[in-house]
Amino acid sequence: MASNKWVLLSAYRQEYKSAILAASLEAKEIAYKMIDKVDSAFNFVGEVEIYVRQSDYVTALYIKENLEL
């Protein structure tokens, strides 16, 4: 039985990098959650975190590592 637990795949300071990874995951039909922890007053503080289901983690990690970010 596949686990539905969400695990952190990656965190980026640059929002465009998280958007590229999210689009790549979406293209492979991998569910993800993106949590924006960037401070609205100070854009240089915080990161955008991307979570995937534990059962999709290995595939998502492979996708992430093959992107040139």
mmCIF file as gemmi writes it, N, C-alpha and C atoms, coordinates in Angstrom:
data_model
loop_
_atom_site.group_PDB
_atom_site.id
_atom_site.type_symbol
_atom_site.label_atom_id
_atom_site.label_alt_id
_atom_site.label_comp_id
_atom_site.label_asym_id
_atom_site.label_entity_id
_atom_site.label_seq_id
_atom_site.pdbx_PDB_ins_code
_atom_site.Cartn_x
_atom_site.Cartn_y
_atom_site.Cartn_z
_atom_site.occupancy
_atom_site.B_iso_or_equiv
_atom_site.pdbx_formal_charge
_atom_site.auth_seq_id
_atom_site.auth_asym_id
_atom_site.pdbx_PDB_model_num
ATOM 1 N N . MET Axp A 1 ? 0.847 -1.183 0 1 0 ? 1 A 1
ATOM 2 C CA . MET Axp A 1 ? 0 0 0 1 0 ? 1 A 1
ATOM 3 C C . MET Axp A 1 ? 0.89 1.243 0 1 0 ? 1 A 1
ATOM 4 N N . ALA Axp A 2 ? 0.596 2.158 -0.887 1 0 ? 2 A 1
ATOM 5 C CA . ALA Axp A 2 ? 1.405 3.377 -1.012 1 0 ? 2 A 1
ATOM 6 C C . ALA Axp A 2 ? 1.089 4.347 0.119 1 0 ? 2 A 1
ATOM 7 N N . SER Axp A 3 ? 2.126 5.025 0.555 1 0 ? 3 A 1
ATOM 8 C CA . SER Axp A 3 ? 1.963 5.995 1.636 1 0 ? 3 A 1
ATOM 9 C C . SER Axp A 3 ? 1.514 7.343 1.085 1 0 ? 3 A 1
ATOM 10 N N . ASN Axp A 4 ? 0.6 7.983 1.788 1 0 ? 4 A 1
ATOM 11 C CA . ASN Axp A 4 ? 0.126 9.295 1.379 1 0 ? 4 A 1
ATOM 12 C C . ASN Axp A 4 ? 0.776 10.404 2.191 1 0 ? 4 A 1
ATOM 13 N N . LYS Axp A 5 ? 1.802 10.083 2.955 1 0 ? 5 A 1
ATOM 14 C CA . LYS Axp A 5 ? 2.506 11.076 3.753 1 0 ? 5 A 1
ATOM 15 C C . LYS Axp A 5 ? 3.258 12.029 2.815 1 0 ? 5 A 1
ATOM 16 N N . TRP Axp A 6 ? 3.206 13.331 3.106 1 0 ? 6 A 1
ATOM 17 C CA . TRP Axp A 6 ? 3.898 14.326 2.297 1 0 ? 6 A 1
ATOM 18 C C . TRP Axp A 6 ? 5.299 14.542 2.848 1 0 ? 6 A 1
ATOM 19 N N . VAL Axp A 7 ? 6.293 14.536 1.966 1 0 ? 7 A 1
ATOM 20 C CA . VAL Axp A 7 ? 7.686 14.74 2.364 1 0 ? 7 A 1
ATOM 21 C C . VAL Axp A 7 ? 8.274 15.89 1.548 1 0 ? 7 A 1
ATOM 22 N N . LEU Axp A 8 ? 9.224 16.582 2.157 1 0 ? 8 A 1
ATOM 23 C CA . LEU Axp A 8 ? 9.865 17.715 1.502 1 0 ? 8 A 1
ATOM 24 C C . LEU Axp A 8 ? 10.777 17.215 0.384 1 0 ? 8 A 1
ATOM 25 N N . LEU Axp A 9 ? 10.536 17.71 -0.808 1 0 ? 9 A 1
ATOM 26 C CA . LEU Axp A 9 ? 11.382 17.373 -1.956 1 0 ? 9 A 1
ATOM 27 C C . LEU Axp A 9 ? 12.488 18.406 -2.118 1 0 ? 9 A 1
ATOM 28 N N . SER Axp A 10 ? 12.096 19.681 -2.011 1 0 ? 10 A 1
ATOM 29 C CA . SER Axp A 10 ? 13.076 20.726 -2.251 1 0 ? 10 A 1
ATOM 30 C C . SER Axp A 10 ? 12.577 22.056 -1.704 1 0 ? 10 A 1
ATOM 31 N N . ALA Axp A 11 ? 13.532 22.97 -1.494 1 0 ? 11 A 1
ATOM 32 C CA . ALA Axp A 11 ? 13.209 24.334 -1.072 1 0 ? 11 A 1
ATOM 33 C C . ALA Axp A 11 ? 14.131 25.272 -1.832 1 0 ? 11 A 1
ATOM 34 N N . TYR Axp A 12 ? 13.553 26.325 -2.382 1 0 ? 12 A 1
ATOM 35 C CA . TYR Axp A 12 ? 14.314 27.281 -3.183 1 0 ? 12 A 1
ATOM 36 C C . TYR Axp A 12 ? 14.071 28.7 -2.687 1 0 ? 12 A 1
ATOM 37 N N . ARG Axp A 13 ? 15.101 29.51 -2.74 1 0 ? 13 A 1
ATOM 38 C CA . ARG Axp A 13 ? 14.953 30.939 -2.448 1 0 ? 13 A 1
ATOM 39 C C . ARG Axp A 13 ? 14.39 31.67 -3.662 1 0 ? 13 A 1
ATOM 40 N N . GLN Axp A 14 ? 14.726 31.201 -4.844 1 0 ? 14 A 1
ATOM 41 C CA . GLN Axp A 14 ? 14.233 31.816 -6.074 1 0 ? 14 A 1
ATOM 42 C C . GLN Axp A 14 ? 12.929 31.138 -6.491 1 0 ? 14 A 1
ATOM 43 N N . GLU Axp A 15 ? 11.871 31.934 -6.59 1 0 ? 15 A 1
ATOM 44 C CA . GLU Axp A 15 ? 10.552 31.372 -6.892 1 0 ? 15 A 1
ATOM 45 C C . GLU Axp A 15 ? 10.49 30.741 -8.278 1 0 ? 15 A 1
ATOM 46 N N . TYR Axp A 16 ? 11.263 31.262 -9.23 1 0 ? 16 A 1
ATOM 47 C CA . TYR Axp A 16 ? 11.215 30.697 -10.585 1 0 ? 16 A 1
ATOM 48 C C . TYR Axp A 16 ? 11.708 29.248 -10.595 1 0 ? 16 A 1
ATOM 49 N N . LYS Axp A 17 ? 12.657 28.901 -9.735 1 0 ? 17 A 1
ATOM 50 C CA . LYS Axp A 17 ? 13.147 27.525 -9.675 1 0 ? 17 A 1
ATOM 51 C C . LYS Axp A 17 ? 12.061 26.579 -9.178 1 0 ? 17 A 1
ATOM 52 N N . SER Axp A 18 ? 11.314 27.02 -8.178 1 0 ? 18 A 1
ATOM 53 C CA . SER Axp A 18 ? 10.228 26.177 -7.668 1 0 ? 18 A 1
ATOM 54 C C . SER Axp A 18 ? 9.139 26.027 -8.729 1 0 ? 18 A 1
ATOM 55 N N . ALA Axp A 19 ? 8.904 27.07 -9.52 1 0 ? 19 A 1
ATOM 56 C CA . ALA Axp A 19 ? 7.898 27.004 -10.577 1 0 ? 19 A 1
ATOM 57 C C . ALA Axp A 19 ? 8.314 26.016 -11.67 1 0 ? 19 A 1
ATOM 58 N N . ILE Axp A 20 ? 9.593 25.993 -12.01 1 0 ? 20 A 1
ATOM 59 C CA . ILE Axp A 20 ? 10.089 25.051 -13.016 1 0 ? 20 A 1
ATOM 60 C C . ILE Axp A 20 ? 9.944 23.62 -12.519 1 0 ? 20 A 1
ATOM 61 N N . LEU Axp A 21 ? 10.323 23.382 -11.272 1 0 ? 21 A 1
ATOM 62 C CA . LEU Axp A 21 ? 10.188 22.038 -10.707 1 0 ? 21 A 1
ATOM 63 C C . LEU Axp A 21 ? 8.722 21.624 -10.633 1 0 ? 21 A 1
ATOM 64 N N . ALA Axp A 22 ? 7.861 22.531 -10.204 1 0 ? 22 A 1
ATOM 65 C CA . ALA Axp A 22 ? 6.425 22.228 -10.114 1 0 ? 22 A 1
ATOM 66 C C . ALA Axp A 22 ? 5.862 21.871 -11.486 1 0 ? 22 A 1
ATOM 67 N N . ALA Axp A 23 ? 6.243 22.605 -12.519 1 0 ? 23 A 1
ATOM 68 C CA . ALA Axp A 23 ? 5.762 22.313 -13.87 1 0 ? 23 A 1
ATOM 69 C C . ALA Axp A 23 ? 6.256 20.949 -14.345 1 0 ? 23 A 1
ATOM 70 N N . SER Axp A 24 ? 7.486 20.6 -13.994 1 0 ? 24 A 1
ATOM 71 C CA . SER Axp A 24 ? 8.033 19.299 -14.377 1 0 ? 24 A 1
ATOM 72 C C . SER Axp A 24 ? 7.302 18.161 -13.671 1 0 ? 24 A 1
ATOM 73 N N . LEU Axp A 25 ? 6.983 18.361 -12.403 1 0 ? 25 A 1
ATOM 74 C CA . LEU Axp A 25 ? 6.225 17.349 -11.661 1 0 ? 25 A 1
ATOM 75 C C . LEU Axp A 25 ? 4.824 17.2 -12.234 1 0 ? 25 A 1
ATOM 76 N N . GLU Axp A 26 ? 4.21 18.324 -12.558 1 0 ? 26 A 1
ATOM 77 C CA . GLU Axp A 26 ? 2.868 18.316 -13.122 1 0 ? 26 A 1
ATOM 78 C C . GLU Axp A 26 ? 2.841 17.583 -14.464 1 0 ? 26 A 1
ATOM 79 N N . ALA Axp A 27 ? 3.874 17.788 -15.271 1 0 ? 27 A 1
ATOM 80 C CA . ALA Axp A 27 ? 3.951 17.126 -16.577 1 0 ? 27 A 1
ATOM 81 C C . ALA Axp A 27 ? 3.996 15.61 -16.431 1 0 ? 27 A 1
ATOM 82 N N . LYS Axp A 28 ? 4.564 15.129 -15.343 1 0 ? 28 A 1
ATOM 83 C CA . LYS Axp A 28 ? 4.641 13.682 -15.077 1 0 ? 28 A 1
ATOM 84 C C . LYS Axp A 28 ? 3.492 13.206 -14.19 1 0 ? 28 A 1
ATOM 85 N N . GLU Axp A 29 ? 2.521 14.081 -13.957 1 0 ? 29 A 1
ATOM 86 C CA . GLU Axp A 29 ? 1.324 13.777 -13.167 1 0 ? 29 A 1
ATOM 87 C C . GLU Axp A 29 ? 1.656 13.339 -11.742 1 0 ? 29 A 1
ATOM 88 N N . ILE Axp A 30 ? 2.636 14.018 -11.145 1 0 ? 30 A 1
ATOM 89 C CA . ILE Axp A 30 ? 2.993 13.778 -9.755 1 0 ? 30 A 1
ATOM 90 C C . ILE Axp A 30 ? 2.375 14.886 -8.911 1 0 ? 30 A 1
ATOM 91 N N . ALA Axp A 31 ? 1.572 14.485 -7.928 1 0 ? 31 A 1
ATOM 92 C CA . ALA Axp A 31 ? 0.928 15.457 -7.048 1 0 ? 31 A 1
ATOM 93 C C . ALA Axp A 31 ? 1.979 16.129 -6.174 1 0 ? 31 A 1
ATOM 94 N N . TYR Axp A 32 ? 1.813 17.426 -5.963 1 0 ? 32 A 1
ATOM 95 C CA . TYR Axp A 32 ? 2.751 18.162 -5.123 1 0 ? 32 A 1
ATOM 96 C C . TYR Axp A 32 ? 2.01 19.265 -4.383 1 0 ? 32 A 1
ATOM 97 N N . LYS Axp A 33 ? 2.639 19.741 -3.326 1 0 ? 33 A 1
ATOM 98 C CA . LYS Axp A 33 ? 2.147 20.906 -2.591 1 0 ? 33 A 1
ATOM 99 C C . LYS Axp A 33 ? 3.286 21.907 -2.546 1 0 ? 33 A 1
ATOM 100 N N . MET Axp A 34 ? 2.965 23.158 -2.841 1 0 ? 34 A 1
ATOM 101 C CA . MET Axp A 34 ? 3.968 24.207 -2.802 1 0 ? 34 A 1
ATOM 102 C C . MET Axp A 34 ? 3.594 25.168 -1.676 1 0 ? 34 A 1
ATOM 103 N N . ILE Axp A 35 ? 4.516 25.375 -0.756 1 0 ? 35 A 1
ATOM 104 C CA . ILE Axp A 35 ? 4.282 26.27 0.371 1 0 ? 35 A 1
ATOM 105 C C . ILE Axp A 35 ? 5.268 27.43 0.267 1 0 ? 35 A 1
ATOM 106 N N . ASP Axp A 36 ? 4.72 28.616 0.105 1 0 ? 36 A 1
ATOM 107 C CA . ASP Axp A 36 ? 5.526 29.824 -0.047 1 0 ? 36 A 1
ATOM 108 C C . ASP Axp A 36 ? 5.799 30.42 1.325 1 0 ? 36 A 1
ATOM 109 N N . LYS Axp A 37 ? 7.039 30.322 1.771 1 0 ? 37 A 1
ATOM 110 C CA . LYS Axp A 37 ? 7.434 30.857 3.074 1 0 ? 37 A 1
ATOM 111 C C . LYS Axp A 37 ? 8.306 32.101 2.919 1 0 ? 37 A 1
ATOM 112 N N . VAL Axp A 38 ? 8.235 32.727 1.732 1 0 ? 38 A 1
ATOM 113 C CA . VAL Axp A 38 ? 8.986 33.953 1.486 1 0 ? 38 A 1
ATOM 114 C C . VAL Axp A 38 ? 8.249 35.103 2.161 1 0 ? 38 A 1
ATOM 115 N N . ASP Axp A 39 ? 8.976 35.886 2.93 1 0 ? 39 A 1
ATOM 116 C CA . ASP Axp A 39 ? 8.403 37.029 3.636 1 0 ? 39 A 1
ATOM 117 C C . ASP Axp A 39 ? 7.946 38.072 2.619 1 0 ? 39 A 1
ATOM 118 N N . SER Axp A 40 ? 6.72 38.534 2.733 1 0 ? 40 A 1
ATOM 119 C CA . SER Axp A 40 ? 6.193 39.503 1.774 1 0 ? 40 A 1
ATOM 120 C C . SER Axp A 40 ? 6.856 40.87 1.898 1 0 ? 40 A 1
ATOM 121 N N . ALA Axp A 41 ? 7.379 41.206 3.057 1 0 ? 41 A 1
ATOM 122 C CA . ALA Axp A 41 ? 8.043 42.494 3.241 1 0 ? 41 A 1
ATOM 123 C C . ALA Axp A 41 ? 9.52 42.425 2.843 1 0 ? 41 A 1
ATOM 124 N N . PHE Axp A 42 ? 10.133 41.276 3.068 1 0 ? 42 A 1
ATOM 125 C CA . PHE Axp A 42 ? 11.553 41.094 2.757 1 0 ? 42 A 1
ATOM 126 C C . PHE Axp A 42 ? 11.687 39.871 1.86 1 0 ? 42 A 1
ATOM 127 N N . ASN Axp A 43 ? 11.685 40.074 0.556 1 0 ? 43 A 1
ATOM 128 C CA . ASN Axp A 43 ? 11.691 38.953 -0.395 1 0 ? 43 A 1
ATOM 129 C C . ASN Axp A 43 ? 12.917 38.069 -0.307 1 0 ? 43 A 1
ATOM 130 N N . PHE Axp A 44 ? 13.962 38.529 0.339 1 0 ? 44 A 1
ATOM 131 C CA . PHE Axp A 44 ? 15.179 37.734 0.448 1 0 ? 44 A 1
ATOM 132 C C . PHE Axp A 44 ? 15.151 36.808 1.658 1 0 ? 44 A 1
ATOM 133 N N . VAL Axp A 45 ? 14.073 36.829 2.431 1 0 ? 45 A 1
ATOM 134 C CA . VAL Axp A 45 ? 13.939 35.989 3.62 1 0 ? 45 A 1
ATOM 135 C C . VAL Axp A 45 ? 12.914 34.896 3.349 1 0 ? 45 A 1
ATOM 136 N N . GLY Axp A 46 ? 13.317 33.652 3.542 1 0 ? 46 A 1
ATOM 137 C CA . GLY Axp A 46 ? 12.393 32.53 3.38 1 0 ? 46 A 1
ATOM 138 C C . GLY Axp A 46 ? 12.606 31.784 2.078 1 0 ? 46 A 1
ATOM 139 N N . GLU Axp A 47 ? 11.869 30.688 1.935 1 0 ? 47 A 1
ATOM 140 C CA . GLU Axp A 47 ? 11.986 29.825 0.772 1 0 ? 47 A 1
ATOM 141 C C . GLU Axp A 47 ? 10.617 29.319 0.344 1 0 ? 47 A 1
ATOM 142 N N . VAL Axp A 48 ? 10.554 28.824 -0.877 1 0 ? 48 A 1
ATOM 143 C CA . VAL Axp A 48 ? 9.372 28.139 -1.376 1 0 ? 48 A 1
ATOM 144 C C . VAL Axp A 48 ? 9.669 26.648 -1.27 1 0 ? 48 A 1
ATOM 145 N N . GLU Axp A 49 ? 8.826 25.93 -0.525 1 0 ? 49 A 1
ATOM 146 C CA . GLU Axp A 49 ? 9.035 24.497 -0.306 1 0 ? 49 A 1
ATOM 147 C C . GLU Axp A 49 ? 8.085 23.693 -1.19 1 0 ? 49 A 1
ATOM 148 N N . ILE Axp A 50 ? 8.594 22.599 -1.718 1 0 ? 50 A 1
ATOM 149 C CA . ILE Axp A 50 ? 7.781 21.7 -2.538 1 0 ? 50 A 1
ATOM 150 C C . ILE Axp A 50 ? 7.764 20.326 -1.867 1 0 ? 50 A 1
ATOM 151 N N . TYR Axp A 51 ? 6.556 19.847 -1.631 1 0 ? 51 A 1
ATOM 152 C CA . TYR Axp A 51 ? 6.341 18.544 -1.002 1 0 ? 51 A 1
ATOM 153 C C . TYR Axp A 51 ? 5.687 17.598 -2.011 1 0 ? 51 A 1
ATOM 154 N N . VAL Axp A 52 ? 6.06 16.328 -1.936 1 0 ? 52 A 1
ATOM 155 C CA . VAL Axp A 52 ? 5.425 15.292 -2.75 1 0 ? 52 A 1
ATOM 156 C C . VAL Axp A 52 ? 5.031 14.14 -1.829 1 0 ? 52 A 1
ATOM 157 N N . ARG Axp A 53 ? 4.16 13.294 -2.324 1 0 ? 53 A 1
ATOM 158 C CA . ARG Axp A 53 ? 3.787 12.11 -1.545 1 0 ? 53 A 1
ATOM 159 C C . ARG Axp A 53 ? 4.996 11.193 -1.42 1 0 ? 53 A 1
ATOM 160 N N . GLN Axp A 54 ? 5.09 10.542 -0.291 1 0 ? 54 A 1
ATOM 161 C CA . GLN Axp A 54 ? 6.225 9.66 -0.035 1 0 ? 54 A 1
ATOM 162 C C . GLN Axp A 54 ? 6.346 8.592 -1.123 1 0 ? 54 A 1
ATOM 163 N N . SER Axp A 55 ? 5.225 8.112 -1.608 1 0 ? 55 A 1
ATOM 164 C CA . SER Axp A 55 ? 5.24 7.066 -2.638 1 0 ? 55 A 1
ATOM 165 C C . SER Axp A 55 ? 5.787 7.571 -3.975 1 0 ? 55 A 1
ATOM 166 N N . ASP Axp A 56 ? 5.762 8.894 -4.199 1 0 ? 56 A 1
ATOM 167 C CA . ASP Axp A 56 ? 6.275 9.484 -5.44 1 0 ? 56 A 1
ATOM 168 C C . ASP Axp A 56 ? 7.663 10.09 -5.274 1 0 ? 56 A 1
ATOM 169 N N . TYR Axp A 57 ? 8.236 9.992 -4.078 1 0 ? 57 A 1
ATOM 170 C CA . TYR Axp A 57 ? 9.467 10.718 -3.777 1 0 ? 57 A 1
ATOM 171 C C . TYR Axp A 57 ? 10.634 10.341 -4.698 1 0 ? 57 A 1
ATOM 172 N N . VAL Axp A 58 ? 10.853 9.067 -4.927 1 0 ? 58 A 1
ATOM 173 C CA . VAL Axp A 58 ? 12.001 8.642 -5.732 1 0 ? 58 A 1
ATOM 174 C C . VAL Axp A 58 ? 11.87 9.165 -7.162 1 0 ? 58 A 1
ATOM 175 N N . THR Axp A 59 ? 10.696 9.052 -7.736 1 0 ? 59 A 1
ATOM 176 C CA . THR Axp A 59 ? 10.477 9.558 -9.09 1 0 ? 59 A 1
ATOM 177 C C . THR Axp A 59 ? 10.642 11.072 -9.133 1 0 ? 59 A 1
ATOM 178 N N . ALA Axp A 60 ? 10.09 11.761 -8.141 1 0 ? 60 A 1
ATOM 179 C CA . ALA Axp A 60 ? 10.197 13.219 -8.089 1 0 ? 60 A 1
ATOM 180 C C . ALA Axp A 60 ? 11.641 13.66 -7.904 1 0 ? 60 A 1
ATOM 181 N N . LEU Axp A 61 ? 12.388 12.943 -7.096 1 0 ? 61 A 1
ATOM 182 C CA . LEU Axp A 61 ? 13.804 13.257 -6.881 1 0 ? 61 A 1
ATOM 183 C C . LEU Axp A 61 ? 14.582 13.089 -8.189 1 0 ? 61 A 1
ATOM 184 N N . TYR Axp A 62 ? 14.282 12.055 -8.934 1 0 ? 62 A 1
ATOM 185 C CA . TYR Axp A 62 ? 14.922 11.834 -10.226 1 0 ? 62 A 1
ATOM 186 C C . TYR Axp A 62 ? 14.634 13.004 -11.169 1 0 ? 62 A 1
ATOM 187 N N . ILE Axp A 63 ? 13.39 13.455 -11.202 1 0 ? 63 A 1
ATOM 188 C CA . ILE Axp A 63 ? 13.015 14.597 -12.043 1 0 ? 63 A 1
ATOM 189 C C . ILE Axp A 63 ? 13.781 15.829 -11.606 1 0 ? 63 A 1
ATOM 190 N N . LYS Axp A 64 ? 13.807 16.089 -10.308 1 0 ? 64 A 1
ATOM 191 C CA . LYS Axp A 64 ? 14.502 17.266 -9.784 1 0 ? 64 A 1
ATOM 192 C C . LYS Axp A 64 ? 15.989 17.243 -10.13 1 0 ? 64 A 1
ATOM 193 N N . GLU Axp A 65 ? 16.622 16.107 -9.968 1 0 ? 65 A 1
ATOM 194 C CA . GLU Axp A 65 ? 18.056 16.02 -10.208 1 0 ? 65 A 1
ATOM 195 C C . GLU Axp A 65 ? 18.415 16.135 -11.674 1 0 ? 65 A 1
ATOM 196 N N . ASN Axp A 66 ? 17.466 15.893 -12.569 1 0 ? 66 A 1
ATOM 197 C CA . ASN Axp A 66 ? 17.734 16.012 -13.997 1 0 ? 66 A 1
ATOM 198 C C . ASN Axp A 66 ? 17.378 17.392 -14.557 1 0 ? 66 A 1
ATOM 199 N N . LEU Axp A 67 ? 16.903 18.283 -13.711 1 0 ? 67 A 1
ATOM 200 C CA . LEU Axp A 67 ? 16.681 19.668 -14.112 1 0 ? 67 A 1
ATOM 201 C C . LEU Axp A 67 ? 17.971 20.436 -13.869 1 0 ? 67 A 1
ATOM 202 N N . GLU Axp A 68 ? 18.245 21.398 -14.683 1 0 ? 68 A 1
ATOM 203 C CA . GLU Axp A 68 ? 19.442 22.206 -14.467 1 0 ? 68 A 1
ATOM 204 C C . GLU Axp A 68 ? 19.053 23.49 -13.776 1 0 ? 68 A 1
ATOM 205 N N . LEU Axp A 69 ? 18.876 23.413 -12.437 1 0 ? 69 A 1
ATOM 206 C CA . LEU Axp A 69 ? 18.478 24.59 -11.661 1 0 ? 69 A 1
ATOM 207 C C . LEU Axp A 69 ? 19.625 25.109 -10.827 1 0 ? 69 A 1
